[in-house]
Amino acid sequence: MDLTIMMYLIPSMIMFACGVYGFITRKNLIAILISLELMLNSVDINFVVFNRFLFPGQMEGMFFTLFAIGIAAAETALAIAIIINIFRSVNNVDIREINKMKF
């Protein structure tokens, strides 16, 4: 592969790996949400890089990335609303405490 494309893909792979590690190891819902956003941002970087190097004159990858960022923002707002409701009922955002919400 070209050296210039690897300069973008290696940090993106590191970001994705850090996101997966944080998603698996964290017990706090906010930290899990941040890890998920880190993974989504690394995928967006890949969309832009592959569009730039495979189809340099076209903008489909850029538009798809903007659409994905908008969807991720809406998803984050919804997830934060759910986390706030969980905090109101349990007074904690720890995953281990959520099973106490069963009725």
C-alpha positions as CSV (number, residue, x, y, z in Angstrom):
1,M,0.0,0.0,0.0
2,D,1.0,3.6,-0.5
3,L,2.8,5.2,2.5
4,T,0.5,8.2,2.5
5,I,-2.7,6.1,2.9
6,M,-1.1,4.2,5.8
7,M,-0.3,7.4,7.6
8,Y,-4.1,7.9,7.9
9,L,-5.2,4.2,8.4
10,I,-2.8,3.4,11.2
11,P,-4.1,6.1,13.6
12,S,-7.6,5.2,12.6
13,M,-6.9,1.5,13.5
14,I,-5.5,2.6,16.8
15,M,-8.5,4.8,17.5
16,F,-10.8,1.8,16.7
17,A,-8.8,-0.5,18.9
18,C,-9.0,1.9,21.8
19,G,-12.7,2.3,21.3
20,V,-13.2,-1.5,21.4
21,Y,-11.0,-1.8,24.4
22,G,-13.0,0.9,26.2
23,F,-16.3,-0.5,25.2
24,I,-15.4,-4.0,26.6
25,T,-13.7,-2.9,29.8
26,R,-15.7,0.0,31.1
27,K,-18.6,-0.3,33.4
28,N,-19.8,3.3,33.3
29,L,-22.4,4.1,30.6
30,I,-20.9,7.4,29.7
31,A,-17.4,5.9,29.2
32,I,-19.0,3.2,27.0
33,L,-20.8,5.9,24.9
34,I,-17.5,7.7,24.5
35,S,-15.8,4.5,23.3
36,L,-18.6,3.9,20.8
37,E,-18.2,7.4,19.5
38,L,-14.4,6.9,19.1
39,M,-15.1,3.8,17.0
40,L,-17.6,5.7,14.9
41,N,-15.1,8.5,14.3
42,S,-12.4,6.1,13.2
43,V,-14.8,4.6,10.7
44,D,-15.6,8.1,9.4
45,I,-11.8,8.7,8.9
46,N,-11.7,5.5,6.9
47,F,-14.6,6.7,4.7
48,V,-12.8,9.9,3.9
49,V,-9.4,8.3,3.3
50,F,-10.7,5.6,1.0
51,N,-12.8,8.1,-0.9
52,R,-9.8,10.5,-1.3
53,F,-7.4,7.8,-2.5
54,L,-9.7,5.6,-4.6
55,F,-12.0,8.2,-6.1
56,P,-10.1,11.5,-5.8
57,G,-12.5,13.6,-7.9
58,Q,-15.7,12.5,-6.3
59,M,-17.4,13.4,-3.0
60,E,-19.5,10.4,-2.1
61,G,-17.3,9.4,0.8
62,M,-17.3,12.9,2.2
63,F,-21.1,13.1,2.0
64,F,-21.5,9.7,3.6
65,T,-19.2,10.7,6.4
66,L,-21.2,13.9,7.0
67,F,-24.4,11.8,7.1
68,A,-22.8,9.4,9.5
69,I,-21.7,12.2,11.8
70,G,-25.2,13.6,11.8
71,I,-26.7,10.2,12.7
72,A,-24.0,9.7,15.4
73,A,-25.0,13.0,16.9
74,A,-28.6,12.1,17.1
75,E,-27.7,8.7,18.5
76,T,-25.6,10.3,21.2
77,A,-28.4,12.7,22.2
78,L,-30.8,9.8,22.5
79,A,-28.3,7.7,24.5
80,I,-27.6,10.6,26.9
81,A,-31.3,11.0,27.4
82,I,-31.6,7.3,28.3
83,I,-28.6,7.5,30.6
84,I,-30.1,10.5,32.4
85,N,-33.4,8.5,32.9
86,I,-31.4,5.6,34.2
87,F,-29.5,7.9,36.6
88,R,-32.8,9.3,37.9
89,S,-34.1,5.9,38.8
90,V,-31.0,4.2,40.0
91,N,-28.8,7.1,41.1
92,N,-25.9,5.5,39.4
93,V,-24.7,4.9,35.8
94,D,-22.8,1.7,36.5
95,I,-23.9,-1.2,34.3
96,R,-23.9,-3.6,37.3
97,E,-26.6,-1.5,39.0
98,I,-29.0,-1.4,36.0
99,N,-30.4,-4.9,36.6
100,K,-31.9,-3.4,39.8
101,M,-34.4,-1.6,37.6
102,K,-36.3,-4.8,36.9
103,F,-39.8,-4.7,38.3
